[in-house]
Each structure stands twice: as C-alpha cells, then as structure tokens.
C-alpha cells in the first residue's frame, strides 16, 4: 500500500490544525499524502491552499472527481457531519470525524450503519483520549468512585453551532464513560444538570452530576465564558486519589494505604479537595509554571504546606498527618494529542483495524450529552430561567 491519500473537509480552526499535522507527518516521511482541502467558504479555502500548497475544492463531489481519496478528516460544523460522511463513505473513503460525531442520534446511527455496511474505518475525534496523561491513567485504574472535572475556556466565536456540553464537556464525558466502564453494563443511572446561555444563544456554562449503576458519582463543570482556562480531572478510587492536568499532561497520584476501610461517604468528604487550583489558573492563563513537578496546590493540599487553595484548607489539615500516605508524579511521555490521534487513525486505515475511538464510543458520548441537554432544559422550565 502506498501513502494514504487524505483530504481535510473544513478549513476553520480545527481543520487548519489537521492540515498542519498531516503536512508535518508527510514531511517527516510518514506514509501519508495531503492532497486536498475542501470548504464552501472560498476565502477560507483559498487561505488554506496558499498556506499548505494543496489543491482546494468548494465541494466534496468536486474533490472526488479530481482523483482518488483514501481518507479524510471531517472538520466541518457538526450539523454537516452526516452529509459529509454520507458522500465520503459512499465513495470508499475512511473518516476521522471531529467530535461530536453528529448533531443527533439519527445522524450518528446513519454514519455507523454506513461504515459497517461499506466496511469503512470511522474514528471519532475525541482528542483528549490521546492526551498522554489520559493514556497513563488507564494503567492505574482500580474502581473509580468519584470524579470532579473542570473544563473552562475564554469565549471565542468558534463552535457556536452547538452548546458548551457538545463543544467542551463532551471531551470529559467520553473519558469518564471509558474510565468507569459504562459500556460494560455500568451505565448512567441519573443525570442532573443546569446550564445557562451567557454570551451566545446556546448554553455557555453548565454543571452536571452523573451517578452510575455501580454508585460512582461524577461532577462536571464546563464554561466557554470564563476569564481563565482550566482543564483538569480529579478522581478517587479505593486507597488512591489521582489528579490529571490535561494542559500540562501531568498525572499526580496519592496512595492512601491507611484508608483501606474508607467508605464512599468518606471518599466524598475527601472530594472537597477537587477544586480548580491556583496553578491551574496560572498555567492556563499563560503564567509561568514548573511543568516537571506536581502542581503547587496539589503538593500543598496533600502535605499540609502553606499555599493550598482556600476551598481545600480544612481537608489538607486532616489529611496531611495521615499515616501510610505517599504522593508521586506518574511518568508521562509527552506528545501532541492531535498528532497521536491522527497517527492512530492512519494506522487503523492502513491495517484495517478498529480505531481507538469507535463510532460506538462517539455515539455513547453524544447520547449522554443530549440527555444532559434535556435535563438542563427541564431545569430551565421548572425554574423559569
């Protein structure tokens, strides 16, 4: 098999990054050939053509008529995913579809059915699955029972065709579903959510509480109207507390061997520690930080040293003197998640194997996101918001 001939559909912010990575892989000798960019917006298409010296087309049909394609990244707006996928899959093209997989479950099921019937590879672009810290944490899973997740971003005009749940929170929904094992009979039992539009016509800030069949609880906060950038997940499992920083690609683990008898209520009490920290805010806002060490607040909280965030002050005092507690930074091999994602997609294309993030994974995250949206809508009706 020669180089995988690939096109990028959509020359917006996501598409430009896909174009960049494909070109970098091609220049590095990877068996891939970037052969087209497709965008109905003539200005966006021409800008991509000029920057990446690649043929440009206004429609998928025009691109297909010009020559063979093996694969494509679909980076068009979510509402267009099904239409793009329908045309490309019918032409025998394997797809990397940016998250969310589709605008609704009917479209997601159509994409899934077409891929299965036509024997095509479809990988869903849940980028954070390829974050090196997420890869490292999977090796440490025991029985996660409490998650606290924050994903905050400053406002940008991109992705306003979807709300903050489908825009940002869906990354974390996908990861938690995978870590908890929701696809193995441990589904979501209860969804409680509240959200508000702030700067757009759709929900811009949301808070969600999920409970799984095994009793695991997960709290999510997502905002695209924050004054700071935070991307952090913390979770507890028997005898362990893990703190994952997506931006730093850092993973901190605290073993609490003395907590063998700790029940779920006590774990929940410990969860007061899981608030965004001083260093989260500093790192994501552009302030300098030492990326080779655990975050300032994580160290302070668990050791009892001065400087822990106010929200964790009481708990750090109680825990700092606990016997049998050890803290360590888990080794993480750094890498660009998008490059790792695209490399995994190209490998699935070349070997005709199941991708890392399947259509079923993408549908599960979409289904949960839509259930959260329904819960937020019900809450808004009850409260008159």
Secondary structure, DSSP 8 states (H G I E B T S, - for coil): ---EEEEEE--SHHHHHHHHHHHHHHHTT-SEEEEEEE-SSHHHHHHHHHHHT--EESSHHHHHHHS--SEEEE-S-GGGHHHHHHHHHHTT-EEEEESSS-SSHHHHHHHHHHHHHHT--EEEE-GGGG-HHHHHHHTT-S-EEEEEEEEE----STTTTS-HIIIIIHHHHHHHHHHHTGGGT--EEEEEEEEE-SSSSS--EEEEEEEETTS-EEEEEEESS-SS-EEEEEEEETTEEEEEETTTTEEEEEEEGGGTT--HHHHHHHGGG-S--HHHHHHHHT----TTS--HHHHHHHH--TT--GGGHHHHHHHHT-TTEEEEE-------HHHHHHHHHHHHHHHT---SS-HHHHHHHHHHHHHHHHHHHHHHHHHT-
